[in-house]
Amino acid sequence: MGCCSFVCLAPLNFQILEETSSSIITSSSILKFSSSSLDRCKRFYRRKPNALKLVSSDYSCFEVKGINYRPPGTQHNLLNDVNFSLHEKSLGLIFGRSGSGKTTLLQLLAGLSKPTSGSIYIQRYGEDGNPNQSPEHLPPERVGIVFQFPERYFLADTVLEEVTFGWPRQKGGIQFKEQLALGLQRAINSVGLNGISLDEDPHALSGGYKRRLALAIQLVQTPDLLILDEPLAGLDWKARADVVKLLKYLKKELTLLVVSHDLKELSSLVDQSWRMEMGGLLKKEPMPV
Ligand SMILES: Nc1ncnc2c1ncn2[C@@H]1O[C@H](COP(=O)(O)OP(=O)(O)OP(=O)(O)O)[C@@H](O)[C@H]1O
């Protein structure tokens, strides 16, 4: 397949939006071709739109290698040699039985507890698919996490206070504060909360808007990885559909890792999936839907 710069990777969805004489514009990238190969490549993309990922430029993956976790003072590992890699701007889903260790893994990834062994990092790759830099440590502040039922943890009396709750403790000068203010504006817009007054009581919002607010809080500082634990749990059908739509939109800009039992509703968004088996063993597996 020397006709253009792509390789087959894990399934990632994109749609062909427009074709020009030398390129195809998709929902995730612009594919450019030499004139001699254009027709062949176009035919190929039309036949296999869900099986390809463009790698014509550098890209990064969030990577987890050999993670074991045994809570201090206990004798059993809750996680056993967990390995996976998630391409940037894609959505990975972890499913599995209750008590298998999914939330435990998310907490490690968010830096809320430390793995007993193993590493978590970001790896950059070049056009050829080989690493082109040393792995980069992923500090906890670059990871956002939205817990299950995040609205239960709302503390403030207004939406604005809820979003800016941690700010007085933020180090940094006026420039950093300005960045945060811009981030706030962007986050509010990106989750569709701009129609809501910032003075509104967060507890008075609808279920779907509470979830949007929980997402906005995590988006202010544009995390490299956004983790969501059961994002649809406890919502009515309308709010669930709204959250699915929002995740689809956020996936264009962010890397998302989701734990959920709601496989059917999320299936159209999922690029890669893993089953967590009892005993904390993670296996790459298509969703059973
Ligand atoms: N600090 C701890 N010490 C000992 N056991 C723990 C600790 N934290 C969690 N566990 C146990 O680890 C197992 C995995 O829990 P975890 O919450 O990660 O599962 P889960 O897959 O997220 O379940 P669910 O789908 O119900 O949320 C459970 O049996 C839980 O009781």
The ligand as an SDF file (V2000), in Angstrom:
LIG
                    3D

 31 33  0  0  0  0  0  0  0  0999 V2000
   -8.4950   -0.4950   49.0160 N   0  0  0  0  0  0  0  0  0  0  0  0
   -8.9920   -1.7110   48.7770 C   0  0  0  0  0  0  0  0  0  0  0  0
   -8.6200   -2.7610   49.5110 N   0  0  0  0  0  0  0  0  0  0  0  0
   -9.0840   -4.0090   49.2610 C   0  0  0  0  0  0  0  0  0  0  0  0
   -9.9560   -4.2840   48.2610 N   0  0  0  0  0  0  0  0  0  0  0  0
  -10.3740   -3.2750   47.4990 C   0  0  0  0  0  0  0  0  0  0  0  0
   -9.9240   -1.9370   47.6820 C   0  0  0  0  0  0  0  0  0  0  0  0
  -10.5030   -1.1460   46.7330 N   0  0  0  0  0  0  0  0  0  0  0  0
  -11.2840   -1.9590   46.0010 C   0  0  0  0  0  0  0  0  0  0  0  0
  -11.2190   -3.2210   46.4610 N   0  0  0  0  0  0  0  0  0  0  0  0
  -11.8970   -4.4050   45.8640 C   0  0  0  0  0  0  0  0  0  0  0  0
  -11.3690   -4.5410   44.5620 O   0  0  0  0  0  0  0  0  0  0  0  0
  -12.3440   -5.1080   43.6770 C   0  0  0  0  0  0  0  0  0  0  0  0
  -12.4690   -4.2470   42.4520 C   0  0  0  0  0  0  0  0  0  0  0  0
  -13.1850   -3.0530   42.7630 O   0  0  0  0  0  0  0  0  0  0  0  0
  -13.5650   -1.9720   41.6710 P   0  0  0  0  0  0  0  0  0  0  0  0
  -14.4060   -0.9230   42.3280 O   0  0  0  0  0  0  0  0  0  0  0  0
  -12.3210   -1.5020   41.0020 O   0  0  0  0  0  0  0  0  0  0  0  0
  -14.4390   -2.8310   40.6570 O   0  0  0  0  0  0  0  0  0  0  0  0
  -15.3060   -2.3640   39.4250 P   0  0  0  0  0  0  0  0  0  0  0  0
  -14.9900   -3.2780   38.3080 O   0  0  0  0  0  0  0  0  0  0  0  0
  -15.1050   -0.9030   39.1810 O   0  0  0  0  0  0  0  0  0  0  0  0
  -16.7900   -2.6130   39.9330 O   0  0  0  0  0  0  0  0  0  0  0  0
  -18.1440   -1.8000   39.5760 P   0  0  0  0  0  0  0  0  0  0  0  0
  -18.4790   -2.1300   38.1500 O   0  0  0  0  0  0  0  0  0  0  0  0
  -19.1330   -2.3800   40.5440 O   0  0  0  0  0  0  0  0  0  0  0  0
  -17.8650   -0.3530   39.8290 O   0  0  0  0  0  0  0  0  0  0  0  0
  -13.6150   -5.2090   44.5040 C   0  0  0  0  0  0  0  0  0  0  0  0
  -13.7330   -6.5390   44.9410 O   0  0  0  0  0  0  0  0  0  0  0  0
  -13.3770   -4.2640   45.6690 C   0  0  0  0  0  0  0  0  0  0  0  0
  -14.0970   -4.6800   46.8090 O   0  0  0  0  0  0  0  0  0  0  0  0
  1  2  1  0
  2  3  1  0
  2  7  2  0
  3  4  2  0
  4  5  1  0
  5  6  2  0
  6  7  1  0
  6 10  1  0
  7  8  1  0
  8  9  2  0
  9 10  1  0
 10 11  1  0
 11 12  1  0
 11 30  1  0
 12 13  1  0
 13 14  1  0
 13 28  1  0
 14 15  1  0
 15 16  1  0
 16 17  2  0
 16 18  1  0
 16 19  1  0
 19 20  1  0
 20 21  2  0
 20 22  1  0
 20 23  1  0
 23 24  1  0
 24 25  2  0
 24 26  1  0
 24 27  1  0
 28 29  1  0
 28 30  1  0
 30 31  1  0
M  END
$$$$
